[in-house]
Amino acid sequence: TKEEANGFCANSVVTGNNVIHQTGTVSFNHKLKELGYNSIEVNLSEFMKSGGGIHCLTNILEYL
């Protein structure tokens, strides 16, 4: 939805059964719960002013 796009939902971080995302996207939160994911909402309003989402704050470590 437009609300989800403006809330940077596509920029969420998934780890296991948890999805970490920006607060304020009620429809996205409900969809995650319906799909069996744990929704972890974080207030990133100050960071989002610069145009970044939660995935921009992560450093993905991959074991090869």
PDBQT receptor file of N, H, CA, C and O in Angstrom, charges set to zero:
ATOM      1  N   THR A   1       0.835  -1.193   0.000  1.00  0.00    +0.000 N 
ATOM      2  CA  THR A   1       0.000   0.000   0.000  1.00  0.00    +0.000 C 
ATOM      3  C   THR A   1       0.875   1.250   0.000  1.00  0.00    +0.000 C 
ATOM      4  O   THR A   1       2.086   1.175   0.206  1.00  0.00    +0.000 OA
ATOM      5  N   LYS A   2       0.251   2.388  -0.231  1.00  0.00    +0.000 N 
ATOM      6  H   LYS A   2      -0.733   2.449  -0.398  1.00  0.00    +0.000 HD
ATOM      7  CA  LYS A   2       0.991   3.649  -0.203  1.00  0.00    +0.000 C 
ATOM      8  C   LYS A   2       1.555   3.904   1.202  1.00  0.00    +0.000 C 
ATOM      9  O   LYS A   2       2.674   4.395   1.350  1.00  0.00    +0.000 OA
ATOM     10  N   GLU A   3       0.766   3.566   2.228  1.00  0.00    +0.000 N 
ATOM     11  H   GLU A   3      -0.143   3.167   2.108  1.00  0.00    +0.000 HD
ATOM     12  CA  GLU A   3       1.220   3.715   3.615  1.00  0.00    +0.000 C 
ATOM     13  C   GLU A   3       2.472   2.882   3.865  1.00  0.00    +0.000 C 
ATOM     14  O   GLU A   3       3.417   3.347   4.502  1.00  0.00    +0.000 OA
ATOM     15  N   GLU A   4       2.475   1.656   3.365  1.00  0.00    +0.000 N 
ATOM     16  H   GLU A   4       1.707   1.278   2.847  1.00  0.00    +0.000 HD
ATOM     17  CA  GLU A   4       3.619   0.767   3.555  1.00  0.00    +0.000 C 
ATOM     18  C   GLU A   4       4.842   1.260   2.789  1.00  0.00    +0.000 C 
ATOM     19  O   GLU A   4       5.966   1.167   3.280  1.00  0.00    +0.000 OA
ATOM     20  N   ALA A   5       4.623   1.778   1.601  1.00  0.00    +0.000 N 
ATOM     21  H   ALA A   5       3.709   1.854   1.202  1.00  0.00    +0.000 HD
ATOM     22  CA  ALA A   5       5.741   2.318   0.820  1.00  0.00    +0.000 C 
ATOM     23  C   ALA A   5       6.342   3.534   1.514  1.00  0.00    +0.000 C 
ATOM     24  O   ALA A   5       7.564   3.654   1.603  1.00  0.00    +0.000 OA
ATOM     25  N   ASN A   6       5.513   4.419   1.996  1.00  0.00    +0.000 N 
ATOM     26  H   ASN A   6       4.520   4.321   1.924  1.00  0.00    +0.000 HD
ATOM     27  CA  ASN A   6       5.994   5.608   2.707  1.00  0.00    +0.000 C 
ATOM     28  C   ASN A   6       6.629   5.257   4.049  1.00  0.00    +0.000 C 
ATOM     29  O   ASN A   6       7.430   6.029   4.576  1.00  0.00    +0.000 OA
ATOM     30  N   GLY A   7       6.279   4.102   4.602  1.00  0.00    +0.000 N 
ATOM     31  H   GLY A   7       5.629   3.475   4.173  1.00  0.00    +0.000 HD
ATOM     32  CA  GLY A   7       6.840   3.645   5.871  1.00  0.00    +0.000 C 
ATOM     33  C   GLY A   7       8.084   2.792   5.694  1.00  0.00    +0.000 C 
ATOM     34  O   GLY A   7       8.568   2.198   6.657  1.00  0.00    +0.000 OA
ATOM     35  N   PHE A   8       8.610   2.723   4.467  1.00  0.00    +0.000 N 
ATOM     36  H   PHE A   8       8.217   3.205   3.684  1.00  0.00    +0.000 HD
ATOM     37  CA  PHE A   8       9.839   1.985   4.174  1.00  0.00    +0.000 C 
ATOM     38  C   PHE A   8       9.720   0.497   4.519  1.00  0.00    +0.000 C 
ATOM     39  O   PHE A   8      10.707  -0.114   4.928  1.00  0.00    +0.000 OA
ATOM     40  N   CYS A   9       8.543  -0.091   4.363  1.00  0.00    +0.000 N 
ATOM     41  H   CYS A   9       7.741   0.406   4.030  1.00  0.00    +0.000 HD
ATOM     42  CA  CYS A   9       8.366  -1.508   4.696  1.00  0.00    +0.000 C 
ATOM     43  C   CYS A   9       9.247  -2.418   3.859  1.00  0.00    +0.000 C 
ATOM     44  O   CYS A   9       9.680  -3.465   4.341  1.00  0.00    +0.000 OA
ATOM     45  N   ALA A  10       9.523  -2.044   2.619  1.00  0.00    +0.000 N 
ATOM     46  H   ALA A  10       9.172  -1.194   2.227  1.00  0.00    +0.000 HD
ATOM     47  CA  ALA A  10      10.397  -2.856   1.779  1.00  0.00    +0.000 C 
ATOM     48  C   ALA A  10      11.837  -2.802   2.268  1.00  0.00    +0.000 C 
ATOM     49  O   ALA A  10      12.678  -3.579   1.815  1.00  0.00    +0.000 OA
ATOM     50  N   ASN A  11      12.122  -1.901   3.178  1.00  0.00    +0.000 N 
ATOM     51  H   ASN A  11      11.439  -1.270   3.547  1.00  0.00    +0.000 HD
ATOM     52  CA  ASN A  11      13.463  -1.728   3.719  1.00  0.00    +0.000 C 
ATOM     53  C   ASN A  11      13.587  -2.395   5.087  1.00  0.00    +0.000 C 
ATOM     54  O   ASN A  11      14.509  -2.092   5.844  1.00  0.00    +0.000 OA
ATOM     55  N   SER A  12      12.669  -3.297   5.404  1.00  0.00    +0.000 N 
ATOM     56  H   SER A  12      11.919  -3.543   4.789  1.00  0.00    +0.000 HD
ATOM     57  CA  SER A  12      12.688  -4.007   6.687  1.00  0.00    +0.000 C 
ATOM     58  C   SER A  12      13.832  -5.003   6.737  1.00  0.00    +0.000 C 
ATOM     59  O   SER A  12      14.449  -5.317   5.719  1.00  0.00    +0.000 OA
ATOM     60  N   VAL A  13      14.106  -5.500   7.948  1.00  0.00    +0.000 N 
ATOM     61  H   VAL A  13      13.605  -5.245   8.775  1.00  0.00    +0.000 HD
ATOM     62  CA  VAL A  13      15.129  -6.523   8.143  1.00  0.00    +0.000 C 
ATOM     63  C   VAL A  13      14.444  -7.778   8.654  1.00  0.00    +0.000 C 
ATOM     64  O   VAL A  13      13.678  -7.734   9.617  1.00  0.00    +0.000 OA
ATOM     65  N   VAL A  14      14.729  -8.905   7.996  1.00  0.00    +0.000 N 
ATOM     66  H   VAL A  14      15.352  -8.941   7.214  1.00  0.00    +0.000 HD
ATOM     67  CA  VAL A  14      14.159 -10.189   8.401  1.00  0.00    +0.000 C 
ATOM     68  C   VAL A  14      15.274 -11.037   8.976  1.00  0.00    +0.000 C 
ATOM     69  O   VAL A  14      16.315 -11.226   8.346  1.00  0.00    +0.000 OA
ATOM     70  N   THR A  15      15.052 -11.545  10.174  1.00  0.00    +0.000 N 
ATOM     71  H   THR A  15      14.207 -11.392  10.686  1.00  0.00    +0.000 HD
ATOM     72  CA  THR A  15      16.003 -12.458  10.794  1.00  0.00    +0.000 C 
ATOM     73  C   THR A  15      15.207 -13.582  11.445  1.00  0.00    +0.000 C 
ATOM     74  O   THR A  15      14.489 -13.374  12.423  1.00  0.00    +0.000 OA
ATOM     75  N   GLY A  16      15.349 -14.763  10.885  1.00  0.00    +0.000 N 
ATOM     76  H   GLY A  16      15.931 -14.932  10.090  1.00  0.00    +0.000 HD
ATOM     77  CA  GLY A  16      14.556 -15.889  11.377  1.00  0.00    +0.000 C 
ATOM     78  C   GLY A  16      13.081 -15.633  11.139  1.00  0.00    +0.000 C 
ATOM     79  O   GLY A  16      12.662 -15.402  10.005  1.00  0.00    +0.000 OA
ATOM     80  N   ASN A  17      12.297 -15.673  12.197  1.00  0.00    +0.000 N 
ATOM     81  H   ASN A  17      12.638 -15.862  13.118  1.00  0.00    +0.000 HD
ATOM     82  CA  ASN A  17      10.853 -15.447  12.116  1.00  0.00    +0.000 C 
ATOM     83  C   ASN A  17      10.484 -14.024  12.534  1.00  0.00    +0.000 C 
ATOM     84  O   ASN A  17       9.307 -13.722  12.733  1.00  0.00    +0.000 OA
ATOM     85  N   ASN A  18      11.473 -13.158  12.665  1.00  0.00    +0.000 N 
ATOM     86  H   ASN A  18      12.429 -13.404  12.504  1.00  0.00    +0.000 HD
ATOM     87  CA  ASN A  18      11.250 -11.784  13.103  1.00  0.00    +0.000 C 
ATOM     88  C   ASN A  18      11.435 -10.809  11.950  1.00  0.00    +0.000 C 
ATOM     89  O   ASN A  18      12.355 -10.949  11.144  1.00  0.00    +0.000 OA
ATOM     90  N   VAL A  19      10.556  -9.828  11.882  1.00  0.00    +0.000 N 
ATOM     91  H   VAL A  19       9.809  -9.714  12.537  1.00  0.00    +0.000 HD
ATOM     92  CA  VAL A  19      10.684  -8.756  10.903  1.00  0.00    +0.000 C 
ATOM     93  C   VAL A  19      10.784  -7.449  11.678  1.00  0.00    +0.000 C 
ATOM     94  O   VAL A  19       9.866  -7.082  12.412  1.00  0.00    +0.000 OA
ATOM     95  N   ILE A  20      11.895  -6.755  11.514  1.00  0.00    +0.000 N 
ATOM     96  H   ILE A  20      12.641  -7.054  10.918  1.00  0.00    +0.000 HD
ATOM     97  CA  ILE A  20      12.132  -5.488  12.198  1.00  0.00    +0.000 C 
ATOM     98  C   ILE A  20      11.816  -4.384  11.203  1.00  0.00    +0.000 C 
ATOM     99  O   ILE A  20      12.382  -4.342  10.110  1.00  0.00    +0.000 OA
ATOM    100  N   HIS A  21      10.906  -3.487  11.586  1.00  0.00    +0.000 N 
ATOM    101  H   HIS A  21      10.447  -3.521  12.473  1.00  0.00    +0.000 HD
ATOM    102  CA  HIS A  21      10.465  -2.445  10.660  1.00  0.00    +0.000 C 
ATOM    103  C   HIS A  21      10.081  -1.177  11.405  1.00  0.00    +0.000 C 
ATOM    104  O   HIS A  21       9.932  -1.173  12.627  1.00  0.00    +0.000 OA
ATOM    105  N   GLN A  22       9.925  -0.110  10.647  1.00  0.00    +0.000 N 
ATOM    106  H   GLN A  22      10.046  -0.113   9.654  1.00  0.00    +0.000 HD
ATOM    107  CA  GLN A  22       9.550   1.207  11.168  1.00  0.00    +0.000 C 
ATOM    108  C   GLN A  22       8.150   1.167  11.773  1.00  0.00    +0.000 C 
ATOM    109  O   GLN A  22       7.279   0.457  11.271  1.00  0.00    +0.000 OA
ATOM    110  N   THR A  23       7.932   1.908  12.826  1.00  0.00    +0.000 N 
ATOM    111  H   THR A  23       8.639   2.485  13.233  1.00  0.00    +0.000 HD
ATOM    112  CA  THR A  23       6.600   2.003  13.431  1.00  0.00    +0.000 C 
ATOM    113  C   THR A  23       5.654   2.778  12.522  1.00  0.00    +0.000 C 
ATOM    114  O   THR A  23       6.088   3.517  11.638  1.00  0.00    +0.000 OA
ATOM    115  N   GLY A  24       4.367   2.600  12.748  1.00  0.00    +0.000 N 
ATOM    116  H   GLY A  24       4.014   1.999  13.465  1.00  0.00    +0.000 HD
ATOM    117  CA  GLY A  24       3.363   3.409  12.066  1.00  0.00    +0.000 C 
ATOM    118  C   GLY A  24       2.754   2.796  10.825  1.00  0.00    +0.000 C 
ATOM    119  O   GLY A  24       2.001   3.468  10.121  1.00  0.00    +0.000 OA
ATOM    120  N   THR A  25       3.052   1.550  10.534  1.00  0.00    +0.000 N 
ATOM    121  H   THR A  25       3.665   1.003  11.105  1.00  0.00    +0.000 HD
ATOM    122  CA  THR A  25       2.463   0.895   9.368  1.00  0.00    +0.000 C 
ATOM    123  C   THR A  25       1.556  -0.235   9.849  1.00  0.00    +0.000 C 
ATOM    124  O   THR A  25       1.945  -1.403   9.872  1.00  0.00    +0.000 OA
ATOM    125  N   VAL A  26       0.351   0.139  10.228  1.00  0.00    +0.000 N 
ATOM    126  H   VAL A  26       0.035   1.088  10.209  1.00  0.00    +0.000 HD
ATOM    127  CA  VAL A  26      -0.590  -0.798  10.836  1.00  0.00    +0.000 C 
ATOM    128  C   VAL A  26      -0.918  -1.956   9.902  1.00  0.00    +0.000 C 
ATOM    129  O   VAL A  26      -0.943  -3.106  10.338  1.00  0.00    +0.000 OA
ATOM    130  N   SER A  27      -1.169  -1.675   8.632  1.00  0.00    +0.000 N 
ATOM    131  H   SER A  27      -1.149  -0.741   8.278  1.00  0.00    +0.000 HD
ATOM    132  CA  SER A  27      -1.541  -2.740   7.691  1.00  0.00    +0.000 C 
ATOM    133  C   SER A  27      -0.403  -3.748   7.522  1.00  0.00    +0.000 C 
ATOM    134  O   SER A  27      -0.653  -4.951   7.449  1.00  0.00    +0.000 OA
ATOM    135  N   PHE A  28       0.828  -3.276   7.459  1.00  0.00    +0.000 N 
ATOM    136  H   PHE A  28       1.030  -2.298   7.518  1.00  0.00    +0.000 HD
ATOM    137  CA  PHE A  28       1.986  -4.165   7.326  1.00  0.00    +0.000 C 
ATOM    138  C   PHE A  28       2.139  -5.037   8.564  1.00  0.00    +0.000 C 
ATOM    139  O   PHE A  28       2.423  -6.230   8.462  1.00  0.00    +0.000 OA
ATOM    140  N   ASN A  29       1.952  -4.440   9.722  1.00  0.00    +0.000 N 
ATOM    141  H   ASN A  29       1.721  -3.470   9.805  1.00  0.00    +0.000 HD
ATOM    142  CA  ASN A  29       2.033  -5.163  10.993  1.00  0.00    +0.000 C 
ATOM    143  C   ASN A  29       1.011  -6.307  11.022  1.00  0.00    +0.000 C 
ATOM    144  O   ASN A  29       1.337  -7.422  11.430  1.00  0.00    +0.000 OA
ATOM    145  N   HIS A  30      -0.215  -6.031  10.590  1.00  0.00    +0.000 N 
ATOM    146  H   HIS A  30      -0.479  -5.125  10.258  1.00  0.00    +0.000 HD
ATOM    147  CA  HIS A  30      -1.265  -7.063  10.560  1.00  0.00    +0.000 C 
ATOM    148  C   HIS A  30      -0.935  -8.166   9.558  1.00  0.00    +0.000 C 
ATOM    149  O   HIS A  30      -1.157  -9.344   9.839  1.00  0.00    +0.000 OA
ATOM    150  N   LYS A  31      -0.410  -7.795   8.400  1.00  0.00    +0.000 N 
ATOM    151  H   LYS A  31      -0.229  -6.838   8.172  1.00  0.00    +0.000 HD
ATOM    152  CA  LYS A  31      -0.055  -8.788   7.387  1.00  0.00    +0.000 C 
ATOM    153  C   LYS A  31       1.035  -9.722   7.903  1.00  0.00    +0.000 C 
ATOM    154  O   LYS A  31       0.973 -10.933   7.690  1.00  0.00    +0.000 OA
ATOM    155  N   LEU A  32       2.025  -9.162   8.578  1.00  0.00    +0.000 N 
ATOM    156  H   LEU A  32       2.075  -8.179   8.752  1.00  0.00    +0.000 HD
ATOM    157  CA  LEU A  32       3.099  -9.994   9.127  1.00  0.00    +0.000 C 
ATOM    158  C   LEU A  32       2.560 -10.992  10.133  1.00  0.00    +0.000 C 
ATOM    159  O   LEU A  32       2.925 -12.167  10.101  1.00  0.00    +0.000 OA
ATOM    160  N   LYS A  33       1.696 -10.534  11.025  1.00  0.00    +0.000 N 
ATOM    161  H   LYS A  33       1.400  -9.579  11.051  1.00  0.00    +0.000 HD
ATOM    162  CA  LYS A  33       1.137 -11.420  12.046  1.00  0.00    +0.000 C 
ATOM    163  C   LYS A  33       0.284 -12.518  11.414  1.00  0.00    +0.000 C 
ATOM    164  O   LYS A  33       0.306 -13.661  11.873  1.00  0.00    +0.000 OA
ATOM    165  N   GLU A  34      -0.475 -12.176  10.353  1.00  0.00    +0.000 N 
ATOM    166  H   GLU A  34      -0.493 -11.249   9.980  1.00  0.00    +0.000 HD
ATOM    167  CA  GLU A  34      -1.287 -13.177   9.651  1.00  0.00    +0.000 C 
ATOM    168  C   GLU A  34      -0.413 -14.247   9.000  1.00  0.00    +0.000 C 
ATOM    169  O   GLU A  34      -0.822 -15.402   8.888  1.00  0.00    +0.000 OA
ATOM    170  N   LEU A  35       0.787 -13.864   8.573  1.00  0.00    +0.000 N 
ATOM    171  H   LEU A  35       1.119 -12.925   8.664  1.00  0.00    +0.000 HD
ATOM    172  CA  LEU A  35       1.711 -14.802   7.937  1.00  0.00    +0.000 C 
ATOM    173  C   LEU A  35       2.574 -15.553   8.944  1.00  0.00    +0.000 C 
ATOM    174  O   LEU A  35       3.397 -16.382   8.557  1.00  0.00    +0.000 OA
ATOM    175  N   GLY A  36       2.393 -15.270  10.237  1.00  0.00    +0.000 N 
ATOM    176  H   GLY A  36       1.724 -14.597  10.551  1.00  0.00    +0.000 HD
ATOM    177  CA  GLY A  36       3.108 -15.985  11.282  1.00  0.00    +0.000 C 
ATOM    178  C   GLY A  36       4.448 -15.395  11.672  1.00  0.00    +0.000 C 
ATOM    179  O   GLY A  36       5.242 -16.057  12.341  1.00  0.00    +0.000 OA
ATOM    180  N   TYR A  37       4.716 -14.164  11.269  1.00  0.00    +0.000 N 
ATOM    181  H   TYR A  37       4.071 -13.626  10.726  1.00  0.00    +0.000 HD
ATOM    182  CA  TYR A  37       5.969 -13.502  11.635  1.00  0.00    +0.000 C 
ATOM    183  C   TYR A  37       5.802 -12.678  12.901  1.00  0.00    +0.000 C 
ATOM    184  O   TYR A  37       4.713 -12.186  13.195  1.00  0.00    +0.000 OA
ATOM    185  N   ASN A  38       6.889 -12.533  13.646  1.00  0.00    +0.000 N 
ATOM    186  H   ASN A  38       7.774 -12.933  13.407  1.00  0.00    +0.000 HD
ATOM    187  CA  ASN A  38       6.912 -11.627  14.792  1.00  0.00    +0.000 C 
ATOM    188  C   ASN A  38       7.260 -10.237  14.269  1.00  0.00    +0.000 C 
ATOM    189  O   ASN A  38       8.278 -10.050  13.603  1.00  0.00    +0.000 OA
ATOM    190  N   SER A  39       6.423  -9.286  14.571  1.00  0.00    +0.000 N 
ATOM    191  H   SER A  39       5.595  -9.438  15.111  1.00  0.00    +0.000 HD
ATOM    192  CA  SER A  39       6.632  -7.914  14.120  1.00  0.00    +0.000 C 
ATOM    193  C   SER A  39       7.331  -7.129  15.223  1.00  0.00    +0.000 C 
ATOM    194  O   SER A  39       6.828  -7.031  16.342  1.00  0.00    +0.000 OA
ATOM    195  N   ILE A  40       8.494  -6.572  14.898  1.00  0.00    +0.000 N 
ATOM    196  H   ILE A  40       8.903  -6.652  13.989  1.00  0.00    +0.000 HD
ATOM    197  CA  ILE A  40       9.235  -5.751  15.857  1.00  0.00    +0.000 C 
ATOM    198  C   ILE A  40       9.309  -4.348  15.278  1.00  0.00    +0.000 C 
ATOM    199  O   ILE A  40      10.016  -4.098  14.302  1.00  0.00    +0.000 OA
ATOM    200  N   GLU A  41       8.566  -3.435  15.896  1.00  0.00    +0.000 N 
ATOM    201  H   GLU A  41       7.991  -3.638  16.689  1.00  0.00    +0.000 HD
ATOM    202  CA  GLU A  41       8.492  -2.065  15.406  1.00  0.00    +0.000 C 
ATOM    203  C   GLU A  41       9.509  -1.179  16.122  1.00  0.00    +0.000 C 
ATOM    204  O   GLU A  41       9.655  -1.242  17.343  1.00  0.00    +0.000 OA
ATOM    205  N   VAL A  42      10.205  -0.356  15.347  1.00  0.00    +0.000 N 
ATOM    206  H   VAL A  42      10.086  -0.304  14.356  1.00  0.00    +0.000 HD
ATOM    207  CA  VAL A  42      11.218   0.539  15.884  1.00  0.00    +0.000 C 
ATOM    208  C   VAL A  42      10.945   1.945  15.352  1.00  0.00    +0.000 C 
ATOM    209  O   VAL A  42      10.678   2.124  14.164  1.00  0.00    +0.000 OA
ATOM    210  N   ASN A  43      11.014   2.938  16.236  1.00  0.00    +0.000 N 
ATOM    211  H   ASN A  43      11.232   2.793  17.201  1.00  0.00    +0.000 HD
ATOM    212  CA  ASN A  43      10.816   4.316  15.811  1.00  0.00    +0.000 C 
ATOM    213  C   ASN A  43      12.107   4.866  15.213  1.00  0.00    +0.000 C 
ATOM    214  O   ASN A  43      13.087   5.103  15.919  1.00  0.00    +0.000 OA
ATOM    215  N   LEU A  44      12.085   5.062  13.906  1.00  0.00    +0.000 N 
ATOM    216  H   LEU A  44      11.289   4.870  13.332  1.00  0.00    +0.000 HD
ATOM    217  CA  LEU A  44      13.245   5.595  13.190  1.00  0.00    +0.000 C 
ATOM    218  C   LEU A  44      12.920   6.928  12.528  1.00  0.00    +0.000 C 
ATOM    219  O   LEU A  44      13.528   7.287  11.520  1.00  0.00    +0.000 OA
ATOM    220  N   SER A  45      11.974   7.654  13.083  1.00  0.00    +0.000 N 
ATOM    221  H   SER A  45      11.480   7.363  13.902  1.00  0.00    +0.000 HD
ATOM    222  CA  SER A  45      11.491   8.875  12.438  1.00  0.00    +0.000 C 
ATOM    223  C   SER A  45      12.605   9.883  12.167  1.00  0.00    +0.000 C 
ATOM    224  O   SER A  45      12.591  10.537  11.124  1.00  0.00    +0.000 OA
ATOM    225  N   GLU A  46      13.547  10.023  13.057  1.00  0.00    +0.000 N 
ATOM    226  H   GLU A  46      13.558   9.492  13.904  1.00  0.00    +0.000 HD
ATOM    227  CA  GLU A  46      14.647  10.973  12.843  1.00  0.00    +0.000 C 
ATOM    228  C   GLU A  46      15.559  10.510  11.711  1.00  0.00    +0.000 C 
ATOM    229  O   GLU A  46      15.979  11.315  10.880  1.00  0.00    +0.000 OA
ATOM    230  N   PHE A  47      15.863   9.215  11.681  1.00  0.00    +0.000 N 
ATOM    231  H   PHE A  47      15.522   8.562  12.357  1.00  0.00    +0.000 HD
ATOM    232  CA  PHE A  47      16.720   8.692  10.629  1.00  0.00    +0.000 C 
ATOM    233  C   PHE A  47      16.039   8.755   9.267  1.00  0.00    +0.000 C 
ATOM    234  O   PHE A  47      16.695   9.007   8.256  1.00  0.00    +0.000 OA
ATOM    235  N   MET A  48      14.722   8.527   9.234  1.00  0.00    +0.000 N 
ATOM    236  H   MET A  48      14.189   8.323  10.055  1.00  0.00    +0.000 HD
ATOM    237  CA  MET A  48      13.985   8.535   7.978  1.00  0.00    +0.000 C 
ATOM    238  C   MET A  48      13.963   9.915   7.326  1.00  0.00    +0.000 C 
ATOM    239  O   MET A  48      13.742  10.028   6.120  1.00  0.00    +0.000 OA
ATOM    240  N   LYS A  49      14.188  10.951   8.106  1.00  0.00    +0.000 N 
ATOM    241  H   LYS A  49      14.368  10.859   9.085  1.00  0.00    +0.000 HD
ATOM    242  CA  LYS A  49      14.244  12.304   7.536  1.00  0.00    +0.000 C 
ATOM    243  C   LYS A  49      15.369  12.422   6.523  1.00  0.00    +0.000 C 
ATOM    244  O   LYS A  49      15.305  13.256   5.620  1.00  0.00    +0.000 OA
ATOM    245  N   SER A  50      16.404  11.591   6.664  1.00  0.00    +0.000 N 
ATOM    246  H   SER A  50      16.455  10.914   7.398  1.00  0.00    +0.000 HD
ATOM    247  CA  SER A  50      17.521  11.618   5.723  1.00  0.00    +0.000 C 
ATOM    248  C   SER A  50      17.256  10.718   4.521  1.00  0.00    +0.000 C 
ATOM    249  O   SER A  50      18.057  10.673   3.588  1.00  0.00    +0.000 OA
ATOM    250  N   GLY A  51      16.142  10.009   4.543  1.00  0.00    +0.000 N 
ATOM    251  H   GLY A  51      15.491  10.045   5.301  1.00  0.00    +0.000 HD
ATOM    252  CA  GLY A  51      15.775   9.161   3.410  1.00  0.00    +0.000 C 
ATOM    253  C   GLY A  51      16.179   7.712   3.546  1.00  0.00    +0.000 C 
ATOM    254  O   GLY A  51      16.128   6.967   2.567  1.00  0.00    +0.000 OA
ATOM    255  N   GLY A  52      16.580   7.289   4.734  1.00  0.00    +0.000 N 
ATOM    256  H   GLY A  52      16.621   7.894   5.529  1.00  0.00    +0.000 HD
ATOM    257  CA  GLY A  52      16.998   5.906   4.939  1.00  0.00    +0.000 C 
ATOM    258  C   GLY A  52      16.003   5.119   5.761  1.00  0.00    +0.000 C 
ATOM    259  O   GLY A  52      15.221   5.687   6.523  1.00  0.00    +0.000 OA
ATOM    260  N   GLY A  53      16.037   3.821   5.603  1.00  0.00    +0.000 N 
ATOM    261  H   GLY A  53      16.672   3.360   4.984  1.00  0.00    +0.000 HD
ATOM    262  CA  GLY A  53      15.194   2.923   6.380  1.00  0.00    +0.000 C 
ATOM    263  C   GLY A  53      16.040   2.041   7.272  1.00  0.00    +0.000 C 
ATOM    264  O   GLY A  53      17.255   2.218   7.360  1.00  0.00    +0.000 OA
ATOM    265  N   ILE A  54      15.398   1.089   7.934  1.00  0.00    +0.000 N 
ATOM    266  H   ILE A  54      14.411   0.946   7.862  1.00  0.00    +0.000 HD
ATOM    267  CA  ILE A  54      16.079   0.273   8.929  1.00  0.00    +0.000 C 
ATOM    268  C   ILE A  54      17.178  -0.603   8.321  1.00  0.00    +0.000 C 
ATOM    269  O   ILE A  54      18.196  -0.846   8.969  1.00  0.00    +0.000 OA
ATOM    270  N   HIS A  55      16.989  -1.071   7.110  1.00  0.00    +0.000 N 
ATOM    271  H   HIS A  55      16.162  -0.874   6.584  1.00  0.00    +0.000 HD
ATOM    272  CA  HIS A  55      18.014  -1.927   6.486  1.00  0.00    +0.000 C 
ATOM    273  C   HIS A  55      19.308  -1.152   6.255  1.00  0.00    +0.000 C 
ATOM    274  O   HIS A  55      20.389  -1.739   6.216  1.00  0.00    +0.000 OA
ATOM    275  N   CYS A  56      19.196   0.164   6.104  1.00  0.00    +0.000 N 
ATOM    276  H   CYS A  56      18.318   0.641   6.137  1.00  0.00    +0.000 HD
ATOM    277  CA  CYS A  56      20.384   1.006   5.916  1.00  0.00    +0.000 C 
ATOM    278  C   CYS A  56      21.241   1.076   7.181  1.00  0.00    +0.000 C 
ATOM    279  O   CYS A  56      22.400   1.487   7.124  1.00  0.00    +0.000 OA
ATOM    280  N   LEU A  57      20.681   0.683   8.306  1.00  0.00    +0.000 N 
ATOM    281  H   LEU A  57      19.740   0.349   8.353  1.00  0.00    +0.000 HD
ATOM    282  CA  LEU A  57      21.394   0.733   9.583  1.00  0.00    +0.000 C 
ATOM    283  C   LEU A  57      22.015  -0.615   9.954  1.00  0.00    +0.000 C 
ATOM    284  O   LEU A  57      22.532  -0.773  11.060  1.00  0.00    +0.000 OA
ATOM    285  N   THR A  58      21.969  -1.575   9.050  1.00  0.00    +0.000 N 
ATOM    286  H   THR A  58      21.549  -1.447   8.152  1.00  0.00    +0.000 HD
ATOM    287  CA  THR A  58      22.453  -2.909   9.387  1.00  0.00    +0.000 C 
ATOM    288  C   THR A  58      23.763  -3.226   8.667  1.00  0.00    +0.000 C 
ATOM    289  O   THR A  58      24.087  -2.629   7.640  1.00  0.00    +0.000 OA
ATOM    290  N   ASN A  59      24.485  -4.152   9.212  1.00  0.00    +0.000 N 
ATOM    291  H   ASN A  59      24.222  -4.637  10.046  1.00  0.00    +0.000 HD
ATOM    292  CA  ASN A  59      25.681  -4.694   8.596  1.00  0.00    +0.000 C 
ATOM    293  C   ASN A  59      25.469  -6.200   8.543  1.00  0.00    +0.000 C 
ATOM    294  O   ASN A  59      25.574  -6.887   9.559  1.00  0.00    +0.000 OA
ATOM    295  N   ILE A  60      25.174  -6.701   7.371  1.00  0.00    +0.000 N 
ATOM    296  H   ILE A  60      25.089  -6.144   6.546  1.00  0.00    +0.000 HD
ATOM    297  CA  ILE A  60      24.858  -8.122   7.216  1.00  0.00    +0.000 C 
ATOM    298  C   ILE A  60      26.168  -8.921   7.232  1.00  0.00    +0.000 C 
ATOM    299  O   ILE A  60      27.080  -8.672   6.443  1.00  0.00    +0.000 OA
ATOM    300  N   LEU A  61      26.229  -9.878   8.147  1.00  0.00    +0.000 N 
ATOM    301  H   LEU A  61      25.488 -10.080   8.788  1.00  0.00    +0.000 HD
ATOM    302  CA  LEU A  61      27.376 -10.791   8.226  1.00  0.00    +0.000 C 
ATOM    303  C   LEU A  61      26.931 -12.130   7.685  1.00  0.00    +0.000 C 
ATOM    304  O   LEU A  61      25.906 -12.671   8.101  1.00  0.00    +0.000 OA
ATOM    305  N   GLU A  62      27.694 -12.654   6.769  1.00  0.00    +0.000 N 
ATOM    306  H   GLU A  62      28.526 -12.214   6.431  1.00  0.00    +0.000 HD
ATOM    307  CA  GLU A  62      27.319 -13.910   6.127  1.00  0.00    +0.000 C 
ATOM    308  C   GLU A  62      28.434 -14.918   6.336  1.00  0.00    +0.000 C 
ATOM    309  O   GLU A  62      29.601 -14.630   6.070  1.00  0.00    +0.000 OA
ATOM    310  N   TYR A  63      28.076 -16.086   6.808  1.00  0.00    +0.000 N 
ATOM    311  H   TYR A  63      27.128 -16.320   7.024  1.00  0.00    +0.000 HD
ATOM    312  CA  TYR A  63      29.044 -17.150   7.023  1.00  0.00    +0.000 C 
ATOM    313  C   TYR A  63      29.094 -18.004   5.772  1.00  0.00    +0.000 C 
ATOM    314  O   TYR A  63      28.070 -18.526   5.332  1.00  0.00    +0.000 OA
ATOM    315  N   LEU A  64      30.256 -18.148   5.206  1.00  0.00    +0.000 N 
ATOM    316  H   LEU A  64      31.088 -17.724   5.563  1.00  0.00    +0.000 HD
ATOM    317  CA  LEU A  64      30.391 -18.937   3.969  1.00  0.00    +0.000 C 
ATOM    318  C   LEU A  64      30.998 -20.281   4.236  1.00  0.00    +0.000 C 
ATOM    319  O   LEU A  64      31.183 -21.070   3.309  1.00  0.00    +0.000 OA
TER     320      LEU A  64
